[in-house]
Amino acid sequence: MLFAITTLFLFQLVGELLVQWLALPVPGPLIGMVLLFGALLLRRAVPDALRETSGHLLQHLMLLFIPAVAGVMLHFERVGREWLPFLAAGVVGAALTMAVTAVTLRWMIRITGKDAE
């Protein structure tokens, strides 16, 4: 578990450093995760410790959103004034997520040849 957490944090750190150094307009953790994805593709396998630890993190992902929600509540008045962009972002984001998920599922079913039973 220590190896996996260290790996995740190191990739996040590298992503943050690249964003700062290259003045990229994207979050550092996103760059770090893209780099981790690339490293795992090159390795052609996910280490068991990383698979287990990331699985546990994903199971409890909602807990990681609590600080963000609390931060939004500090600006509740602004959210009340500008509710339409928040609503539009939520609806469009949900629609795009569902569309991409559907397209990915259809593609995966086609390439694996396994149909839902």
N, CA, C and O atoms as a DFTB+ gen file, in Angstrom:
468 C
 N C O
     1  1       0.821      -1.194       0.000
     2  2       0.000       0.000       0.000
     3  2       0.865       1.257       0.000
     4  3       0.533       2.243      -0.659
     5  1       1.964       1.223       0.733
     6  2       2.857       2.376       0.780
     7  2       3.454       2.659      -0.596
     8  3       3.594       3.814      -0.997
     9  1       3.804       1.586      -1.317
    10  2       4.324       1.745      -2.682
    11  2       3.293       2.434      -3.573
    12  3       3.630       3.334      -4.342
    13  1       2.035       2.006      -3.464
    14  2       0.990       2.546      -4.333
    15  2       0.709       4.013      -4.021
    16  3       0.610       4.834      -4.933
    17  1       0.581       4.346      -2.745
    18  2       0.317       5.742      -2.358
    19  2       1.487       6.622      -2.780
    20  3       1.288       7.728      -3.283
    21  1       2.710       6.131      -2.575
    22  2       3.888       6.895      -2.977
    23  2       3.901       7.102      -4.489
    24  3       4.216       8.195      -4.960
    25  1       3.566       6.074      -5.243
    26  2       3.516       6.186      -6.703
    27  2       2.495       7.231      -7.138
    28  3       2.781       8.066      -7.997
    29  1       1.301       7.183      -6.542
    30  2       0.262       8.148      -6.898
    31  2       0.708       9.574      -6.581
    32  3       0.535      10.481      -7.395
    33  1       1.283       9.765      -5.391
    34  2       1.725      11.111      -5.010
    35  2       2.900      11.599      -5.859
    36  3       2.988      12.787      -6.169
    37  1       3.795      10.695      -6.233
    38  2       4.923      11.106      -7.081
    39  2       4.447      11.545      -8.464
    40  3       4.932      12.539      -9.006
    41  1       3.506      10.810      -9.027
    42  2       2.978      11.224     -10.326
    43  2       2.223      12.544     -10.217
    44  3       2.279      13.372     -11.126
    45  1       1.513      12.740      -9.101
    46  2       0.837      14.016      -8.902
    47  2       1.858      15.144      -8.774
    48  3       1.662      16.225      -9.329
    49  1       2.931      14.898      -8.054
    50  2       3.982      15.906      -7.903
    51  2       4.615      16.246      -9.245
    52  3       4.832      17.419      -9.547
    53  1       4.911      15.241     -10.045
    54  2       5.489      15.488     -11.368
    55  2       4.517      16.301     -12.224
    56  3       4.922      17.209     -12.949
    57  1       3.239      15.962     -12.132
    58  2       2.229      16.724     -12.868
    59  2       2.183      18.173     -12.424
    60  3       2.120      19.077     -13.258
    61  1       2.214      18.407     -11.110
    62  2       2.218      19.777     -10.584
    63  2       3.454      20.541     -11.045
    64  3       3.363      21.707     -11.428
    65  1       4.600      19.882     -11.008
    66  2       5.840      20.546     -11.428
    67  2       5.798      20.898     -12.916
    68  3       6.227      21.984     -13.308
    69  1       5.287      19.992     -13.737
    70  2       5.178      20.278     -15.171
    71  2       4.226      21.438     -15.441
    72  3       4.500      22.287     -16.289
    73  1       3.114      21.472     -14.721
    74  2       2.150      22.564     -14.902
    75  2       2.790      23.894     -14.521
    76  3       2.621      24.892     -15.221
    77  1       3.520      23.908     -13.416
    78  2       4.173      25.141     -12.990
    79  2       5.287      25.540     -13.959
    80  3       5.412      26.710     -14.321
    81  1       6.083      24.574     -14.372
    82  2       7.241      24.851     -15.224
    83  2       6.820      25.281     -16.626
    84  3       7.408      26.196     -17.202
    85  1       5.791      24.613     -17.180
    86  2       5.363      24.910     -18.544
    87  2       4.188      25.878     -18.610
    88  3       3.734      26.222     -19.701
    89  1       3.689      26.324     -17.453
    90  2       2.541      27.238     -17.357
    91  2       1.342      26.687     -18.125
    92  3       0.714      27.396     -18.912
    93  1       1.038      25.414     -17.884
    94  2      -0.086      24.765     -18.557
    95  2      -1.398      25.168     -17.889
    96  3      -1.435      25.353     -16.672
    97  1      -2.469      25.305     -18.659
    98  2      -3.756      25.723     -18.080
    99  2      -4.620      24.552     -17.596
   100  3      -5.847      24.638     -17.641
   101  1      -4.001      23.469     -17.139
   102  2      -4.732      22.303     -16.640
   103  2      -4.222      21.954     -15.246
   104  3      -3.105      22.325     -14.888
   105  1      -5.022      21.249     -14.462
   106  2      -4.579      20.874     -13.116
   107  2      -3.407      19.905     -13.145
   108  3      -3.341      19.015     -13.993
   109  1      -2.494      20.086     -12.219
   110  2      -1.335      19.207     -12.117
   111  2      -1.689      17.752     -11.895
   112  3      -1.083      16.881     -12.518
   113  1      -2.672      17.447     -11.010
   114  2      -3.031      16.035     -10.825
   115  2      -3.535      15.370     -12.107
   116  3      -3.335      14.170     -12.300
   117  1      -4.177      16.126     -12.970
   118  2      -4.630      15.566     -14.246
   119  2      -3.433      15.159     -15.103
   120  3      -3.418      14.071     -15.678
   121  1      -2.439      16.026     -15.187
   122  2      -1.216      15.695     -15.931
   123  2      -0.540      14.480     -15.305
   124  3      -0.051      13.599     -16.013
   125  1      -0.515      14.438     -13.972
   126  2       0.082      13.297     -13.277
   127  2      -0.625      11.989     -13.600
   128  3       0.025      10.963     -13.801
   129  1      -1.951      12.021     -13.652
   130  2      -2.693      10.801     -13.954
   131  2      -2.509      10.376     -15.411
   132  3      -2.489       9.182     -15.709
   133  1      -2.375      11.342     -16.317
   134  2      -2.096      11.005     -17.715
   135  2      -0.715      10.366     -17.820
   136  3      -0.530       9.402     -18.563
   137  1       0.246      10.896     -17.086
   138  2       1.587      10.304     -17.079
   139  2       1.569       8.901     -16.475
   140  3       2.237       7.998     -16.978
   141  1       0.802       8.719     -15.395
   142  2       0.677       7.388     -14.789
   143  2       0.034       6.414     -15.778
   144  3       0.473       5.271     -15.903
   145  1      -1.002       6.870     -16.474
   146  2      -1.652       6.030     -17.477
   147  2      -0.646       5.616     -18.556
   148  3      -0.605       4.454     -18.962
   149  1       0.162       6.571     -19.016
   150  2       1.189       6.262     -20.011
   151  2       2.202       5.261     -19.494
   152  3       2.591       4.336     -20.207
   153  1       2.628       5.445     -18.255
   154  2       3.597       4.512     -17.665
   155  2       3.011       3.105     -17.547
   156  3       3.702       2.114     -17.785
   157  1       1.735       3.029     -17.177
   158  2       1.099       1.715     -17.066
   159  2       0.908       1.072     -18.435
   160  3       1.001      -0.148     -18.567
   161  1       0.641       1.889     -19.457
   162  2       0.553       1.339     -20.815
   163  2       1.902       0.785     -21.269
   164  3       1.969      -0.286     -21.872
   165  1       2.963       1.514     -20.979
   166  2       4.300       1.033     -21.350
   167  2       4.659      -0.240     -20.589
   168  3       5.289      -1.145     -21.138
   169  1       4.261      -0.300     -19.344
   170  2       4.546      -1.469     -18.509
   171  2       3.671      -2.662     -18.893
   172  3       4.039      -3.812     -18.656
   173  1       2.513      -2.379     -19.484
   174  2       1.542      -3.375     -19.924
   175  2       0.935      -4.177     -18.769
   176  3       0.422      -5.279     -18.962
   177  1       1.004      -3.604     -17.574
   178  2       0.404      -4.265     -16.411
   179  2       0.282      -3.239     -15.288
   180  3       1.017      -2.253     -15.233
   181  1      -0.662      -3.500     -14.405
   182  2      -0.827      -2.661     -13.219
   183  2      -0.334      -3.472     -12.031
   184  3      -0.812      -4.583     -11.803
   185  1       0.620      -2.932     -11.266
   186  2       1.078      -3.674     -10.081
   187  2      -0.093      -3.968      -9.141
   188  3      -1.001      -3.152      -8.987
   189  1      -0.054      -5.145      -8.517
   190  2      -1.153      -5.556      -7.643
   191  2      -1.402      -4.549      -6.529
   192  3      -2.554      -4.250      -6.213
   193  1      -0.342      -4.023      -5.933
   194  2      -0.508      -3.062      -4.834
   195  2      -1.212      -1.800      -5.322
   196  3      -2.061      -1.252      -4.619
   197  1      -0.869      -1.342      -6.508
   198  2      -1.507      -0.150      -7.064
   199  2      -2.971      -0.437      -7.408
   200  3      -3.831       0.418      -7.197
   201  1      -3.256      -1.605      -7.925
   202  2      -4.636      -1.984      -8.254
   203  2      -5.502      -2.031      -6.993
   204  3      -6.616      -1.507      -6.981
   205  1      -4.993      -2.653      -5.945
   206  2      -5.762      -2.777      -4.704
   207  2      -5.968      -1.423      -4.037
   208  3      -7.076      -1.093      -3.615
   209  1      -4.903      -0.648      -3.943
   210  2      -5.003       0.650      -3.273
   211  2      -5.915       1.597      -4.039
   212  3      -6.742       2.280      -3.434
   213  1      -5.778       1.647      -5.352
   214  2      -6.642       2.532      -6.133
   215  2      -8.087       2.064      -6.072
   216  3      -9.003       2.886      -6.106
   217  1      -8.307       0.762      -5.983
   218  2      -9.658       0.241      -5.826
   219  2     -10.287       0.709      -4.523
   220  3     -11.456       1.094      -4.496
   221  1      -9.513       0.676      -3.445
   222  2     -10.023       1.163      -2.154
   223  2     -10.296       2.662      -2.206
   224  3     -11.298       3.127      -1.662
   225  1      -9.423       3.417      -2.849
   226  2      -9.658       4.858      -2.973
   227  2     -10.930       5.149      -3.766
   228  3     -11.700       6.038      -3.403
   229  1     -11.149       4.407      -4.842
   230  2     -12.340       4.616      -5.658
   231  2     -13.618       4.223      -4.916
   232  3     -14.666       4.836      -5.120
   233  1     -13.535       3.201      -4.052
   234  2     -14.703       2.804      -3.276
   235  2     -15.133       3.906      -2.311
   236  3     -16.315       4.034      -1.993
   237  1     -14.170       4.697      -1.849
   238  2     -14.462       5.756      -0.879
   239  2     -14.276       7.140      -1.487
   240  3     -13.964       8.101      -0.783
   241  1     -14.467       7.233      -2.789
   242  2     -14.242       8.484      -3.511
   243  2     -15.116       9.620      -3.000
   244  3     -14.681      10.771      -2.977
   245  1     -16.334       9.315      -2.594
   246  2     -17.245      10.356      -2.144
   247  2     -16.672      11.115      -0.946
   248  3     -16.921      12.312      -0.806
   249  1     -15.917      10.448      -0.089
   250  2     -15.309      11.121       1.061
   251  2     -14.318      12.197       0.630
   252  3     -14.112      13.181       1.341
   253  1     -13.704      12.006      -0.538
   254  2     -12.730      12.976      -1.021
   255  2     -13.393      14.248      -1.539
   256  3     -12.727      15.269      -1.708
   257  1     -14.708      14.194      -1.794
   258  2     -15.422      15.375      -2.275
   259  2     -15.931      16.267      -1.149
   260  3     -16.338      17.400      -1.404
   261  1     -15.917      15.786       0.078
   262  2     -16.459      16.566       1.196
   263  2     -15.763      17.922       1.337
   264  3     -16.459      18.925       1.499
   265  1     -14.423      18.010       1.284
   266  2     -13.800      19.343       1.387
   267  2     -14.204      20.278       0.245
   268  3     -14.360      21.480       0.460
   269  1     -14.375      19.744      -0.956
   270  2     -14.780      20.586      -2.088
   271  2     -16.193      21.111      -1.892
   272  3     -16.467      22.277      -2.174
   273  1     -17.087      20.264      -1.415
   274  2     -18.465      20.696      -1.179
   275  2     -18.502      21.736      -0.075
   276  3     -19.237      22.719      -0.167
   277  1     -17.712      21.524       0.970
   278  2     -17.653      22.516       2.049
   279  2     -17.122      23.840       1.520
   280  3     -17.594      24.899       1.933
   281  1     -16.148      23.801       0.614
   282  2     -15.619      25.030       0.014
   283  2     -16.649      25.752      -0.811
   284  3     -16.699      26.982      -0.802
   285  1     -17.484      25.006      -1.535
   286  2     -18.542      25.627      -2.329
   287  2     -19.554      26.297      -1.402
   288  3     -20.079      27.365      -1.720
   289  1     -19.824      25.682      -0.276
   290  2     -20.809      26.250       0.651
   291  2     -20.342      27.588       1.222
   292  3     -21.166      28.388       1.665
   293  1     -19.042      27.841       1.219
   294  2     -18.541      29.153       1.644
   295  2     -18.978      30.243       0.670
   296  3     -19.066      31.413       1.042
   297  1     -19.250      29.864      -0.566
   298  2     -19.659      30.808      -1.603
   299  2     -21.114      30.574      -2.014
   300  3     -21.481      30.784      -3.170
   301  1     -21.934      30.139      -1.062
   302  2     -23.321      29.787      -1.358
   303  2     -24.104      30.977      -1.931
   304  3     -24.967      30.802      -2.791
   305  1     -23.802      32.165      -1.457
   306  2     -24.501      33.353      -1.958
   307  2     -24.233      33.554      -3.451
   308  3     -25.144      33.866      -4.218
   309  1     -22.977      33.373      -3.849
   310  2     -22.633      33.520      -5.264
   311  2     -23.295      32.436      -6.105
   312  3     -23.770      32.699      -7.210
   313  1     -23.325      31.220      -5.578
   314  2     -23.993      30.131      -6.292
   315  2     -25.469      30.473      -6.480
   316  3     -26.046      30.191      -7.530
   317  1     -26.077      31.078      -5.465
   318  2     -27.470      31.481      -5.580
   319  2     -27.684      32.537      -6.649
   320  3     -28.706      32.528      -7.335
   321  1     -26.728      33.448      -6.797
   322  2     -26.842      34.497      -7.827
   323  2     -26.587      33.940      -9.221
   324  3     -27.213      34.377     -10.186
   325  1     -25.679      32.987      -9.335
   326  2     -25.261      32.479     -10.645
   327  2     -25.657      31.013     -10.805
   328  3     -24.840      30.190     -11.216
   329  1     -26.902      30.687     -10.482
   330  2     -27.342      29.303     -10.488
   331  2     -27.468      28.717     -11.889
   332  3     -27.300      27.511     -12.069
   333  1     -27.759      29.544     -12.874
   334  2     -27.978      29.017     -14.219
   335  2     -26.711      28.377     -14.814
   336  3     -26.799      27.276     -15.359
   337  1     -25.543      29.023     -14.731
   338  2     -24.338      28.349     -15.248
   339  2     -24.020      27.050     -14.501
   340  3     -23.553      26.083     -15.103
   341  1     -24.275      27.031     -13.182
   342  2     -24.040      25.801     -12.423
   343  2     -24.979      24.695     -12.887
   344  3     -24.561      23.550     -13.060
   345  1     -26.228      25.033     -13.086
   346  2     -27.205      24.058     -13.559
   347  2     -26.849      23.558     -14.958
   348  3     -26.900      22.358     -15.230
   349  1     -26.489      24.488     -15.840
   350  2     -26.121      24.109     -17.208
   351  2     -24.885      23.199     -17.203
   352  3     -24.838      22.202     -17.924
   353  1     -23.898      23.549     -16.392
   354  2     -22.691      22.717     -16.323
   355  2     -23.016      21.326     -15.800
   356  3     -22.473      20.336     -16.291
   357  1     -23.892      21.244     -14.814
   358  2     -24.271      19.940     -14.277
   359  2     -25.013      19.088     -15.284
   360  3     -24.725      17.900     -15.430
   361  1     -25.967      19.685     -15.980
   362  2     -26.770      18.934     -16.959
   363  2     -25.909      18.528     -18.153
   364  3     -25.937      17.372     -18.574
   365  1     -25.154      19.463     -18.693
   366  2     -24.308      19.150     -19.857
   367  2     -23.226      18.142     -19.477
   368  3     -22.933      17.224     -20.243
   369  1     -22.637      18.313     -18.302
   370  2     -21.612      17.367     -17.851
   371  2     -22.169      15.963     -17.692
   372  3     -21.532      14.991     -18.100
   373  1     -23.359      15.848     -17.098
   374  2     -23.983      14.537     -16.931
   375  2     -24.320      13.920     -18.287
   376  3     -24.107      12.726     -18.495
   377  1     -24.843      14.727     -19.207
   378  2     -25.190      14.215     -20.535
   379  2     -23.949      13.740     -21.285
   380  3     -23.968      12.679     -21.910
   381  1     -22.881      14.514     -21.228
   382  2     -21.636      14.107     -21.900
   383  2     -21.072      12.834     -21.276
   384  3     -20.597      11.949     -21.989
   385  1     -21.123      12.739     -19.958
   386  2     -20.623      11.542     -19.284
   387  2     -21.403      10.311     -19.708
   388  3     -20.814       9.267     -19.988
   389  1     -22.724      10.423     -19.758
   390  2     -23.537       9.284     -20.181
   391  2     -23.273       8.919     -21.642
   392  3     -23.213       7.739     -21.986
   393  1     -23.115       9.927     -22.498
   394  2     -22.863       9.653     -23.920
   395  2     -21.515       8.968     -24.118
   396  3     -21.419       7.990     -24.859
   397  1     -20.491       9.467     -23.471
   398  2     -19.158       8.861     -23.600
   399  2     -19.161       7.450     -23.029
   400  3     -18.539       6.552     -23.596
   401  1     -19.853       7.245     -21.911
   402  2     -19.942       5.908     -21.328
   403  2     -20.653       4.942     -22.280
   404  3     -20.214       3.805     -22.451
   405  1     -21.739       5.389     -22.894
   406  2     -22.479       4.537     -23.826
   407  2     -21.630       4.182     -25.039
   408  3     -21.595       3.025     -25.457
   409  1     -20.948       5.166     -25.603
   410  2     -20.101       4.916     -26.777
   411  2     -18.962       3.962     -26.415
   412  3     -18.639       3.058     -27.185
   413  1     -18.358       4.164     -25.252
   414  2     -17.265       3.293     -24.811
   415  2     -17.759       1.873     -24.598
   416  3     -17.089       0.918     -24.992
   417  1     -18.927       1.724     -23.979
   418  2     -19.486       0.391     -23.753
   419  2     -19.766      -0.316     -25.075
   420  3     -19.445      -1.494     -25.230
   421  1     -20.363       0.395     -26.026
   422  2     -20.638      -0.220     -27.334
   423  2     -19.341      -0.620     -28.031
   424  3     -19.271      -1.682     -28.649
   425  1     -18.329       0.215     -27.936
   426  2     -17.040      -0.094     -28.549
   427  2     -16.410      -1.321     -27.884
   428  3     -15.880      -2.199     -28.565
   429  1     -16.471      -1.377     -26.540
   430  2     -15.884      -2.520     -25.826
   431  2     -16.625      -3.813     -26.155
   432  3     -15.999      -4.861     -26.309
   433  1     -17.946      -3.749     -26.265
   434  2     -18.715      -4.944     -26.625
   435  2     -18.343      -5.400     -28.028
   436  3     -18.213      -6.597     -28.283
   437  1     -18.169      -4.430     -28.952
   438  2     -17.826      -4.792     -30.331
   439  2     -16.445      -5.427     -30.422
   440  3     -16.274      -6.413     -31.139
   441  1     -15.455      -4.887     -29.714
   442  2     -14.104      -5.430     -29.868
   443  2     -13.901      -6.723     -29.087
   444  3     -13.040      -7.526     -29.444
   445  1     -14.675      -6.937     -28.031
   446  2     -14.517      -8.186     -27.276
   447  2     -15.420      -9.274     -27.803
   448  3     -15.169     -10.455     -27.562
   449  1     -16.476      -8.900     -28.526
   450  2     -17.398      -9.880     -29.053
   451  2     -18.336     -10.446     -28.007
   452  3     -19.037     -11.425     -28.265
   453  1     -18.357      -9.843     -26.833
   454  2     -19.218     -10.333     -25.755
   455  2     -20.447      -9.430     -25.673
   456  3     -20.341      -8.228     -25.429
   457  1     -21.589     -10.026     -25.878
   458  2     -22.839      -9.264     -25.807
   459  2     -23.439      -9.489     -24.426
   460  3     -23.187     -10.512     -23.788
   461  1     -24.229      -8.531     -23.972
   462  2     -24.883      -8.660     -22.673
   463  2     -25.850      -9.835     -22.721
   464  3     -26.604      -9.995     -23.681
   465  1     -25.821     -10.642     -21.691
   466  2     -26.670     -11.851     -21.668
   467  2     -27.858     -11.633     -20.792
   468  3     -28.688     -12.529     -20.642
